[in-house]
Amino acid sequence: MGILKDKLAENDAILDELLMRQDSIETNRREDLERRFETVMKMVKRETRGENPALEEKAKQLYFANAD
């Protein structure tokens, strides 16, 4: 019975580590997406000289539609 408890504890530790890694991956992915979005929007605003908010909104919608 002690061996089973040890294996269960080991499996729990492995699962905890995997969950932590998954959270880290998701956080990094979200941060990367936000950085890319900011870069794209800066490029759009520079190109439109901030004079076409409708185009900026369209770019935002297209970006997030294609981000997934």
C-alpha positions in Angstrom: 0.0 0.0 0.0 2.9 2.4 0.7 4.2 2.0 -2.9 0.8 3.0 -4.2 0.7 6.1 -2.0 4.2 7.0 -3.2 3.3 6.6 -6.8 0.1 8.7 -6.3 2.1 11.4 -4.7 4.7 11.3 -7.5 1.9 11.5 -10.1 0.3 14.4 -8.3 3.7 16.2 -8.4 4.0 15.5 -12.1 0.5 16.8 -12.8 1.2 20.0 -10.8 4.3 20.6 -12.8 2.5 20.0 -16.1 -0.3 22.4 -15.1 2.1 25.1 -14.1 3.9 24.7 -17.4 0.6 24.9 -19.3 -0.3 28.1 -17.5 3.1 29.5 -18.3 2.7 28.6 -22.0 -0.7 30.2 -22.1 0.5 33.4 -20.4 3.4 33.7 -22.8 1.1 33.1 -25.8 -1.3 35.8 -24.6 1.5 38.3 -24.0 3.0 37.5 -27.4 -0.4 38.1 -29.0 -0.8 41.4 -27.2 2.6 42.5 -28.4 1.9 41.6 -31.9 -1.5 43.3 -31.8 0.1 46.5 -30.5 2.7 46.4 -33.3 0.1 45.8 -36.0 -2.1 48.7 -34.6 0.9 51.0 -34.6 1.6 50.2 -38.2 -2.0 50.8 -39.2 -2.2 54.1 -37.3 1.1 55.2 -38.8 -0.1 54.3 -42.3 -3.5 56.1 -41.8 -1.9 58.9 -39.8 -4.6 58.3 -37.2 -7.1 59.8 -39.6 -9.2 56.7 -40.3 -10.6 55.2 -37.1 -13.0 53.0 -39.1 -10.0 51.3 -40.8 -8.2 50.9 -37.5 -11.3 49.2 -36.0 -11.5 47.0 -39.1 -7.9 46.0 -38.7 -8.5 45.2 -35.0 -11.5 43.0 -35.9 -9.5 41.2 -38.6 -6.5 40.7 -36.4 -8.5 39.1 -33.6 -10.6 37.0 -36.1 -7.3 35.5 -37.4 -5.5 35.3 -34.1 -7.1 32.0 -33.0 
